[in-house]
Amino acid sequence: MRPGSVQIVGRVPTVGVIKRLNEEDLLFLNRLNVERLKLISQVRATTLITRFTQGDRVGLQAPDGQMREGMVRRLVQSAGDSQWP
C-alpha cells in the first residue's frame, strides 16, 4: 500500500453498503469521487510539469483529446494561486 493511501477493510462489505444507499446519497458519493479524481489528476500533472527543463520536447493531450507537441522554451514559477495578467 502506498503512503497516504487508505485501505478499505473489505471491498465486498463496501459494495454491500453502496447497494443500500439511496439516490441522494449515491449522487453525493459520486460528487466526492469526481472531486477526488480531479484532484489526483491535477497533482499528477503538477508533479510531471515540475520535472520539465528548458529545451525538453514535450507532448500533452489537450482537453479535446488532440495531442499537442512542443518544446519548453522557458520555465515560469509562480507563488501559490497568483493569476497571470
N, C-alpha and C positions, 0 to 999 in steps of 0.2 A: 504494500500500500504506500502511496506517495505521501510525503509530509504535507500536512494541512488538509488531507482528504478525510472524508467521513466514511466510516464503514457501516453499511446497512446490516443490521443484525441478521436479517434473512430476507431474501427477495420474495420468497413465497408469502410470508406474512404481510409484507408491504403490498403485494398485489392484492391480497385479501382486503386490506384497509382501503386501497384505492377503489376496489369494486363496490364498496359500501358508501362511497362519497356521493353526494347529490350533485346536480349540475352546477349550482353556485360554487360549491367547494372545488369541483373539478376545474372550473374556469379560473378560480383564484390560484390553484396549484399550477395551472398552465401558465398564467402570467408570471408567477415566480420562476418557473422553469425557463421561460423565454428570456426573462431578465438575466438570469444566471448564465445562460448560454451566450448571450450577447457580451456579458462581462468577461467570460472566459475567452471569447474570440478577440475582444479588444486587448486583453492582457497579452495574449499570444502575439497579436500583430505588433503591439508596442515593443515586446521583447525582441522580435525579429528586426524591427526598424532600428533598434539601438545597436545592432551588430553591423549596420551599414558603415562603410568607409568611403571617402571621396574616391571616385573612379570605379566603384563597383558597378557591374552590369546587373540590373535587377529586372524581374518580371513580376507583375502584380495582376490580380484579377479584379477588374472593375465591377461595380455593383450590377451592371447589366450582363455580367458573365464574360465579357470580352477580355482577352489578355492584353495587357499593356507592358511594353518593354522599354527600357531606357538605361541611362547611366546616372549615377549620383554625382551631381556637379558640386554641391556644397551641403554642408550639414548645419542646420539651424536648431539650436536648443533653446526652448522657452521655459520659463519658470511657471510651473503649475498650469492653471487654466487661462493663461493670457490669450487674448484674441488678437488676430492679425488685423491691421487697418484695412 
